[in-house]
Amino acid sequence: NKIIMSQNKQPWKTLSKKIIYDNPWIHVEEHDVINPGGHAAIYGVVQFKNYALGVIPIDNEGNVYLIGQHRYPFNEYTWEIPEGGGNKNEDPLFNIKRELREEAGLIADTWTLLQEIHVSNSVSDEYGYIYLAQNLTPCDPDPDDDEDLKILKIPFAEAYQMLEDGKIKDSLTVIALLKAKIVLGL
């Protein structure tokens, strides 16, 4: 039996909205709602002002370039694909090309959209794009002044093993590695 869900019915009723916080990157609201069960409740919604963008650069030898950096919210050093925010009024591909150049010091001739994602749709409207970049040419990296980045060039199989071993937890990187493995047959 197939389960078919109505995609037109809005099971939530919004009674009111209150702005809790706003900065150049996010807008947070608290909504008074009637939930699908018919009960009064509150719902916190984080609205992102930029797209989430990521790119998995793979060179002709099958190496992946990962970026190492300290992530403030988790107080952890992470390895992840080049990522950044993209202005919603601009083409996401234009912005991720900039991120690849700035963070990894790479320019790619071949670009493939691997996946569009809802990054955390239970509490936010953050929308993301993940690309595959190939036919790479090195250039000088130019990270933002608030970024202290390391670049790691490793075979795809080693990056994938980092995922399997739980050393990679970043959602865009996890999706990029899984999708690239399928699309490229690695």
GUMINU-388757 format. One record per residue: x, y, z of N, C-alpha, C, O in turn. Coordinates in Angstrom, 2 decimals. Example, Ala and Ser with C-alpha at 12.3 -4.5 7.8 and 13.67 -1.06 7.14 Angstrom:
residues 2
n_xx/n_yy/n_zz/ca_xx/ca_yy/ca_zz/c_xx/c_yy/c_zz/o_xx/o_yy/o_zz
13.19/-5.69/7.80/12.30/-4.50/7.80/13.20/-3.30/7.80/14.24/-3.32/8.46
12.85/-2.25/7.08/13.67/-1.06/7.14/12.90/0.03/7.87/13.41/1.14/8.04
//
This chain:
residues 186
n_xx/n_yy/n_zz/ca_xx/ca_yy/ca_zz/c_xx/c_yy/c_zz/o_xx/o_yy/o_zz
0.83/-1.18/0.00/0.00/0.00/0.00/0.88/1.25/0.00/1.85/1.34/0.74
0.51/2.19/-0.83/1.21/3.46/-0.86/0.55/4.42/0.11/-0.68/4.47/0.23
1.37/5.18/0.80/0.86/6.23/1.67/0.99/7.53/0.90/2.08/7.92/0.48
-0.13/8.19/0.72/-0.13/9.46/0.01/-0.54/10.55/0.99/-1.62/10.51/1.57
0.36/11.52/1.15/0.08/12.62/2.06/-0.38/13.82/1.26/0.15/14.11/0.18
-1.35/14.52/1.78/-1.80/15.75/1.14/-0.70/16.79/1.25/-0.21/17.07/2.34
-0.33/17.36/0.13/0.70/18.39/0.14/0.07/19.78/0.08/0.79/20.77/0.11
-1.23/19.85/0.01/-1.91/21.14/-0.09/-2.49/21.62/1.23/-2.66/22.82/1.44
-2.78/20.70/2.11/-3.41/21.06/3.39/-2.36/21.56/4.37/-1.34/20.91/4.57
-2.62/22.69/4.98/-1.76/23.24/6.03/-2.33/22.78/7.36/-3.34/23.32/7.80
-1.70/21.79/8.02/-2.26/21.28/9.27/-2.00/22.17/10.49/-2.56/21.92/11.55
-1.19/23.20/10.35/-0.90/24.13/11.44/-1.67/25.42/11.22/-1.83/25.86/10.08
-2.14/26.03/12.30/-2.79/27.34/12.20/-1.96/28.32/13.02/-1.76/28.13/14.22
-1.49/29.39/12.36/-0.70/30.41/13.03/-1.64/31.47/13.61/-2.43/32.07/12.89
-1.54/31.68/14.92/-2.38/32.67/15.59/-1.66/34.03/15.68/-2.28/35.08/15.48
-0.37/34.00/15.98/0.41/35.23/16.07/1.90/34.91/15.93/2.32/33.76/16.08
2.68/35.96/15.63/4.13/35.83/15.50/4.79/36.95/16.28/4.30/38.08/16.32
5.93/36.62/16.90/6.68/37.62/17.66/8.16/37.48/17.30/8.72/36.39/17.35
8.78/38.60/16.93/10.21/38.59/16.63/10.98/38.47/17.94/10.77/39.25/18.87
11.87/37.49/18.00/12.69/37.25/19.18/14.09/37.80/18.99/14.70/38.33/19.93
14.61/37.69/17.76/16.00/38.07/17.50/16.17/38.31/16.01/15.52/37.66/15.19
17.07/39.25/15.66/17.34/39.53/14.26/18.76/40.04/14.12/19.18/40.93/14.86
19.51/39.48/13.17/20.84/39.99/12.85/21.03/39.87/11.33/20.09/39.46/10.65
22.18/40.19/10.78/22.33/40.12/9.32/22.23/38.71/8.72/22.11/38.58/7.51
22.28/37.65/9.55/22.27/36.29/9.03/21.00/35.52/9.33/20.56/34.71/8.52
20.40/35.77/10.51/19.20/35.01/10.88/18.14/35.92/11.49/18.42/37.02/11.98
16.91/35.42/11.43/15.74/36.10/12.00/15.00/35.01/12.77/14.65/33.98/12.19
14.75/35.23/14.06/14.10/34.21/14.90/12.75/34.73/15.36/12.62/35.84/15.86
11.73/33.89/15.16/10.37/34.24/15.58/9.81/33.15/16.49/10.18/31.98/16.39
8.91/33.57/17.38/8.12/32.62/18.16/6.68/32.75/17.68/6.12/33.84/17.67
6.09/31.63/17.29/4.73/31.62/16.77/3.80/30.96/17.79/4.12/29.90/18.34
2.67/31.59/18.03/1.58/30.93/18.76/0.77/30.21/17.69/0.32/30.82/16.72
0.57/28.90/17.88/-0.06/28.08/16.84/-1.11/27.14/17.42/-1.17/26.89/18.63
-1.90/26.64/16.53/-2.73/25.46/16.81/-2.08/24.34/16.02/-1.99/24.41/14.79
-1.61/23.30/16.71/-0.88/22.22/16.03/-1.83/21.26/15.32/-3.05/21.38/15.48
-1.31/20.32/14.54/-2.19/19.41/13.80/-3.14/18.60/14.67/-4.17/18.13/14.18
-2.81/18.43/15.95/-3.71/17.73/16.87/-4.80/18.62/17.44/-5.64/18.16/18.23
-4.81/19.92/17.04/-5.83/20.85/17.50/-5.52/21.54/18.81/-6.39/22.17/19.40
-4.27/21.44/19.28/-3.89/22.02/20.57/-3.07/23.30/20.39/-2.30/23.43/19.44
-3.25/24.23/21.32/-2.45/25.46/21.31/-1.01/25.11/21.69/-0.76/24.29/22.57
-0.09/25.75/20.99/1.33/25.48/21.23/2.16/26.69/20.78/1.63/27.64/20.21
3.45/26.62/21.04/4.37/27.62/20.48/5.33/26.89/19.55/5.60/25.71/19.71
5.83/27.64/18.57/6.79/27.08/17.62/7.84/28.13/17.35/7.52/29.26/16.98
9.11/27.76/17.52/10.21/28.66/17.20/10.65/28.43/15.77/10.85/27.29/15.36
10.81/29.51/15.02/11.21/29.40/13.62/12.44/30.28/13.39/12.43/31.47/13.71
13.48/29.68/12.84/14.70/30.40/12.47/14.67/30.58/10.95/14.66/29.60/10.20
14.67/31.82/10.52/14.69/32.13/9.09/16.10/32.58/8.72/16.65/33.50/9.32
16.67/31.91/7.72/18.02/32.23/7.28/17.97/33.23/6.13/17.14/33.11/5.23
18.85/34.21/6.17/18.86/35.27/5.17/19.73/34.93/3.97/19.74/35.67/2.98
20.47/33.81/4.05/21.31/33.35/2.94/21.07/31.88/2.68/20.53/31.17/3.53
21.47/31.42/1.51/21.48/30.00/1.22/22.67/29.35/1.92/23.69/30.01/2.15
22.56/28.08/2.26/23.69/27.28/2.70/24.28/26.65/1.44/23.58/26.00/0.67
25.57/26.84/1.24/26.22/26.35/0.03/27.42/25.49/0.38/28.18/25.80/1.30
27.59/24.41/-0.36/28.75/23.55/-0.18/29.20/23.00/-1.52/28.40/22.88/-2.45
30.49/22.67/-1.59/31.04/22.10/-2.83/32.05/21.02/-2.47/32.90/21.21/-1.61
31.94/19.88/-3.14/32.93/18.82/-2.97/33.85/18.86/-4.18/33.46/18.42/-5.27
35.07/19.38/-4.01/36.02/19.44/-5.12/36.77/18.11/-5.22/37.38/17.65/-4.25
36.73/17.50/-6.40/37.44/16.24/-6.64/38.32/16.43/-7.86/37.85/16.77/-8.95
39.64/16.20/-7.68/40.57/16.40/-8.78/40.63/15.17/-9.69/39.97/14.16/-9.44
41.42/15.25/-10.74/41.50/14.18/-11.74/42.12/12.89/-11.19/41.96/11.83/-11.80
42.81/12.97/-10.05/43.39/11.78/-9.41/42.44/11.19/-8.36/42.78/10.20/-7.72
41.29/11.78/-8.19/40.31/11.27/-7.22/40.51/11.78/-5.81/40.00/11.18/-4.86
41.25/12.87/-5.66/41.44/13.47/-4.34/40.33/14.47/-4.04/39.81/15.14/-4.93
39.98/14.54/-2.76/38.98/15.49/-2.26/39.73/16.53/-1.43/40.71/16.22/-0.76
39.25/17.76/-1.49/39.82/18.85/-0.69/38.84/19.18/0.42/37.70/19.58/0.17
39.30/19.00/1.65/38.49/19.32/2.82/39.08/20.53/3.53/40.28/20.78/3.46
38.22/21.25/4.20/38.62/22.44/4.95/38.50/22.14/6.43/37.46/21.66/6.90
39.56/22.42/7.16/39.54/22.26/8.61/39.40/23.60/9.28/40.07/24.57/8.93
38.49/23.66/10.26/38.31/24.90/10.99/37.58/24.63/12.30/36.92/23.61/12.47
37.72/25.57/13.22/37.02/25.48/14.50/35.63/26.06/14.31/35.47/27.18/13.84
34.60/25.29/14.69/33.22/25.75/14.60/32.73/26.16/15.98/32.65/25.34/16.90
32.42/27.42/16.09/32.07/28.03/17.38/30.88/27.36/18.08/30.98/27.07/19.27
29.73/27.11/17.40/28.57/26.59/18.13/28.83/25.26/18.85/28.27/25.02/19.92
29.68/24.39/18.27/29.96/23.10/18.90/31.29/23.11/19.65/31.64/22.12/20.31
32.05/24.22/19.55/33.38/24.31/20.15/34.21/23.09/19.74/34.82/22.43/20.57
34.22/22.83/18.41/34.90/21.66/17.85/35.66/22.04/16.60/35.26/22.94/15.86
36.77/21.35/16.37/37.50/21.47/15.10/36.88/20.45/14.16/36.72/19.28/14.51
36.54/20.89/12.96/35.86/20.00/12.02/36.58/19.96/10.67/37.31/20.89/10.31
36.36/18.86/9.95/36.77/18.75/8.55/35.50/18.71/7.73/34.59/17.92/7.99
35.45/19.58/6.74/34.24/19.67/5.92/34.58/20.16/4.52/35.69/20.63/4.28
33.64/20.04/3.62/33.84/20.57/2.28/33.83/22.10/2.35/33.34/22.66/3.32
34.38/22.78/1.34/34.25/24.24/1.32/32.77/24.63/1.35/31.96/24.13/0.58
32.45/25.55/2.27/31.05/25.95/2.48/30.95/27.43/2.72/31.94/28.11/3.02
29.76/27.93/2.58/29.53/29.33/2.90/28.08/29.69/2.69/27.26/28.86/2.30
27.78/30.93/2.95/26.44/31.44/2.74/26.38/32.15/1.40/27.34/32.78/0.97
25.25/32.04/0.75/25.06/32.69/-0.54/23.87/33.63/-0.51/22.79/33.29/-0.03
24.08/34.81/-1.03/23.03/35.81/-1.12/21.85/35.25/-1.92/22.03/34.76/-3.03
20.65/35.33/-1.36/19.47/34.78/-2.03/19.07/35.55/-3.29/18.25/35.09/-4.07
19.66/36.73/-3.48/19.38/37.51/-4.69/20.39/37.23/-5.80/20.33/37.85/-6.86
21.30/36.29/-5.55/22.31/35.94/-6.54/22.24/34.45/-6.85/21.67/33.67/-6.08
22.81/34.07/-7.97/22.89/32.67/-8.37/23.74/31.90/-7.36/24.87/32.30/-7.10
23.23/30.81/-6.78/24.02/30.04/-5.81/25.36/29.58/-6.39/26.36/29.54/-5.67
25.39/29.23/-7.67/26.64/28.77/-8.29/27.69/29.88/-8.28/28.87/29.60/-8.05
27.30/31.12/-8.52/28.23/32.24/-8.47/28.89/32.33/-7.10/30.10/32.52/-7.00
28.09/32.18/-6.05/28.60/32.29/-4.67/29.48/31.11/-4.27/30.47/31.30/-3.57
29.13/29.89/-4.68/29.95/28.75/-4.27/31.26/28.72/-5.05/32.26/28.21/-4.54
31.29/29.26/-6.25/32.57/29.40/-6.96/33.51/30.30/-6.18/34.71/30.03/-6.09
32.97/31.37/-5.61/33.76/32.28/-4.78/34.29/31.56/-3.54/35.46/31.69/-3.19
33.42/30.79/-2.88/33.83/30.06/-1.67/34.94/29.05/-1.98/35.89/28.93/-1.20
34.85/28.35/-3.09/35.87/27.37/-3.46/37.22/28.06/-3.66/38.25/27.57/-3.21
37.19/29.18/-4.32/38.41/29.96/-4.56/38.98/30.50/-3.25/40.18/30.38/-2.99
38.13/31.10/-2.42/38.58/31.72/-1.18/39.09/30.69/-0.17/40.15/30.88/0.43
38.35/29.60/0.03/38.67/28.65/1.09/39.70/27.59/0.68/40.61/27.28/1.44
39.55/27.05/-0.53/40.42/25.94/-0.94/41.49/26.36/-1.93/42.40/25.58/-2.22
41.41/27.57/-2.46/42.37/28.00/-3.46/42.23/27.21/-4.75/43.23/26.79/-5.34
40.99/27.01/-5.18/40.72/26.22/-6.38/39.71/26.91/-7.28/38.80/27.59/-6.82
39.90/26.70/-8.57/38.93/27.12/-9.59/38.55/25.86/-10.34/39.43/25.06/-10.69
37.27/25.66/-10.61/36.80/24.46/-11.30/36.20/24.82/-12.66/35.52/25.83/-12.80
36.48/23.98/-13.64/35.89/24.15/-14.97/34.55/23.44/-15.11/33.72/23.84/-15.93
34.33/22.38/-14.30/33.12/21.58/-14.42/32.35/21.61/-13.11/32.89/21.31/-12.05
31.08/21.99/-13.20/30.22/22.10/-12.01/28.97/21.26/-12.21/28.35/21.29/-13.27
28.60/20.49/-11.16/27.38/19.69/-11.18/26.62/19.93/-9.88/27.20/19.84/-8.80
25.35/20.23/-9.99/24.51/20.33/-8.79/24.24/18.92/-8.31/23.61/18.12/-9.01
24.72/18.60/-7.10/24.51/17.26/-6.54/23.19/17.13/-5.80/22.50/16.12/-5.91
22.83/18.19/-5.03/21.65/18.05/-4.19/21.17/19.41/-3.70/21.97/20.27/-3.35
19.87/19.59/-3.68/19.24/20.71/-2.97/18.72/20.13/-1.66/18.21/19.01/-1.64
18.86/20.89/-0.58/18.48/20.34/0.73/17.75/21.36/1.59/17.93/22.57/1.45
16.92/20.85/2.50/16.40/21.60/3.63/17.34/21.23/4.78/17.33/20.08/5.23
18.13/22.16/5.24/19.21/21.85/6.17/18.69/21.35/7.52/19.23/20.37/8.05
17.69/21.98/8.08/17.12/21.55/9.36/15.67/22.00/9.41/15.32/22.93/10.13
14.81/21.32/8.64/13.46/21.82/8.41/12.49/21.70/9.58/11.33/22.10/9.47
12.94/21.17/10.70/12.04/21.13/11.86/12.01/22.46/12.60/11.06/22.74/13.32
13.05/23.28/12.41/13.10/24.57/13.11/13.53/25.73/12.22/13.50/26.88/12.66
13.92/25.45/10.98/14.39/26.55/10.15/13.95/26.41/8.70/13.52/25.35/8.25
14.06/27.54/7.99/13.75/27.53/6.56/15.03/27.52/5.72/15.00/27.85/4.54
16.17/27.13/6.33/17.45/27.17/5.62/17.43/26.20/4.45/17.16/25.01/4.60
17.73/26.74/3.27/17.74/25.98/2.02/19.17/25.91/1.54/19.90/26.90/1.59
19.58/24.75/1.07/20.97/24.60/0.67/21.15/23.97/-0.71/20.27/23.29/-1.24
22.33/24.23/-1.26/22.75/23.66/-2.54/24.13/23.05/-2.34/25.02/23.67/-1.75
24.30/21.82/-2.83/25.59/21.16/-2.76/26.02/20.83/-4.18/25.28/20.23/-4.96
27.25/21.25/-4.51/27.79/21.07/-5.85/28.99/20.13/-5.84/29.65/19.95/-4.81
29.25/19.55/-7.00/30.47/18.81/-7.28/31.30/19.69/-8.21/30.79/20.18/-9.22
32.58/19.89/-7.88/33.48/20.68/-8.72/34.59/19.76/-9.23/35.21/19.03/-8.45
34.83/19.80/-10.54/35.86/18.96/-11.16/36.68/19.79/-12.13/36.37/20.94/-12.42
37.75/19.16/-12.65/38.69/19.84/-13.54/39.20/21.10/-12.84/38.91/22.23/-13.25
39.96/20.87/-11.79/40.39/21.91/-10.86/41.72/22.53/-11.26/42.61/21.86/-11.78
41.83/23.82/-11.01/43.07/24.57/-11.19/43.37/25.30/-9.89/42.49/25.97/-9.34
44.60/25.17/-9.38/44.92/25.87/-8.12/45.06/27.38/-8.33/45.44/27.85/-9.40
44.74/28.11/-7.28/44.95/29.56/-7.21/45.26/29.89/-5.75/45.25/29.00/-4.91
45.52/31.13/-5.45/45.81/31.51/-4.06/44.51/31.59/-3.26/43.58/32.28/-3.67
44.44/30.89/-2.12/43.26/31.03/-1.27/43.18/32.45/-0.71/44.19/33.15/-0.60
41.98/32.87/-0.36/41.76/34.20/0.18/40.63/34.13/1.21/39.54/34.67/0.99
40.89/33.45/2.36/39.80/33.28/3.34/39.39/34.61/3.95/40.14/35.58/3.96
38.15/34.63/4.47/37.66/35.80/5.20/38.55/36.02/6.42/39.20/35.09/6.90
38.57/37.25/6.92/39.46/37.56/8.04/39.06/36.87/9.35/39.85/36.84/10.29
37.85/36.33/9.42/37.44/35.61/10.62/37.61/34.09/10.48/37.13/33.33/11.32
38.29/33.65/9.42/38.49/32.23/9.17/39.97/31.87/9.32/40.84/32.52/8.75
40.24/30.83/10.11/41.57/30.26/10.24/41.46/28.84/9.71/41.13/27.91/10.45
41.74/28.67/8.42/41.45/27.42/7.72/42.69/26.61/7.42/43.77/27.16/7.19
42.52/25.30/7.41/43.54/24.36/6.94/42.93/23.63/5.75/41.73/23.37/5.71
43.76/23.30/4.77/43.30/22.56/3.59/43.90/21.16/3.63/45.11/21.01/3.79
43.05/20.15/3.49/43.47/18.76/3.49/43.10/18.14/2.14/41.92/18.10/1.77
44.10/17.66/1.42/43.89/16.99/0.14/44.13/15.50/0.37/45.25/15.08/0.66
43.06/14.70/0.24/43.16/13.25/0.49/42.36/12.49/-0.54/41.44/13.04/-1.15
42.70/11.21/-0.76/41.89/10.39/-1.67/40.44/10.32/-1.19/40.17/10.32/0.01
39.52/10.24/-2.14/38.09/10.18/-1.81/37.83/9.07/-0.80/37.07/9.27/0.15
38.45/7.91/-0.99/38.21/6.77/-0.09/38.56/7.11/1.35/37.88/6.66/2.28
39.61/7.90/1.57/39.99/8.30/2.93/38.97/9.28/3.52/38.63/9.19/4.70
38.49/10.21/2.70/37.46/11.14/3.18/36.19/10.37/3.53/35.55/10.65/4.55
35.84/9.41/2.70/34.64/8.61/2.96/34.83/7.79/4.25/33.88/7.62/5.02
36.04/7.30/4.48/36.31/6.55/5.71/36.19/7.45/6.94/35.75/7.00/8.00
36.58/8.72/6.80/36.39/9.68/7.91/34.91/9.80/8.25/34.54/9.89/9.42
34.07/9.80/7.22/32.62/9.83/7.44/32.18/8.56/8.16/31.47/8.62/9.16
32.62/7.41/7.66/32.24/6.13/8.27/32.70/6.03/9.73/32.02/5.44/10.57
33.87/6.62/10.02/34.43/6.57/11.38/33.83/7.63/12.31/34.21/7.69/13.48
32.91/8.44/11.81/32.29/9.47/12.64/33.13/10.71/12.82/32.83/11.54/13.68
34.19/10.86/12.02/35.05/12.04/12.13/34.52/13.22/11.34/34.95/14.36/11.54
33.60/12.96/10.44/32.92/14.02/9.69/31.45/13.99/10.10/30.77/12.97/9.94
30.97/15.13/10.63/29.59/15.22/11.11/28.80/16.33/10.44/27.57/16.35/10.52
29.48/17.24/9.78/28.83/18.36/9.12/27.84/17.84/8.07/28.21/17.03/7.23
26.60/18.31/8.12/25.54/17.75/7.27/25.82/17.93/5.78/25.59/17.01/5.00
26.29/19.10/5.36/26.56/19.30/3.94/27.67/18.37/3.45/27.60/17.85/2.34
28.68/18.15/4.30/29.78/17.27/3.93/29.33/15.82/3.86/29.70/15.10/2.94
28.53/15.40/4.83/28.00/14.03/4.82/27.20/13.79/3.53/27.41/12.79/2.84
26.30/14.70/3.22/25.48/14.55/2.01/26.35/14.56/0.76/26.15/13.74/-0.14
27.33/15.47/0.70/28.20/15.56/-0.47/28.97/14.26/-0.70/29.04/13.77/-1.82
29.54/13.71/0.37/30.30/12.47/0.22/29.40/11.30/-0.20/29.77/10.53/-1.09
28.24/11.19/0.42/27.33/10.10/0.06/26.85/10.23/-1.38/26.83/9.26/-2.13
26.46/11.43/-1.76/25.94/11.66/-3.11/27.03/11.49/-4.17/26.78/10.91/-5.23
28.25/12.00/-3.90/29.35/11.85/-4.86/29.71/10.38/-5.04/30.03/9.95/-6.15
29.66/9.62/-3.97/29.94/8.17/-4.07/28.97/7.50/-5.02/29.36/6.64/-5.81
27.71/7.89/-4.93/26.69/7.30/-5.80/26.84/7.80/-7.24/26.89/7.00/-8.18
26.91/9.12/-7.41/26.94/9.72/-8.75/28.19/9.33/-9.52/28.13/9.06/-10.71
29.34/9.30/-8.84/30.60/9.00/-9.51/30.98/7.51/-9.44/31.96/7.08/-10.05
30.21/6.73/-8.70/30.49/5.31/-8.57/31.81/5.03/-7.85/32.53/4.10/-8.20
32.11/5.83/-6.85/33.39/5.69/-6.13/33.29/4.68/-5.00/34.27/4.44/-4.30
//
